[in-house]
């Protein structure tokens, strides 16, 4: 994962595309920026968290 080795501001679309093994054109068909990738990843992680919480009968947040 690129964020393990570089600061977000230093990561380029070319690097993201290469890591994902897609062309830059394909990248831009799905996302308009690298910030959009991060937002999508965050939303997906949040949705997975909520789905896990919903599986617990009586979640105790304390």
Secondary structure, DSSP 8 states (H G I E B T S, - for coil): -GGGTS-GGG--HHHHHHHHT--HHHHHHH-SSHHHHHHHHHHHHHHHHHHHHHHSTT----
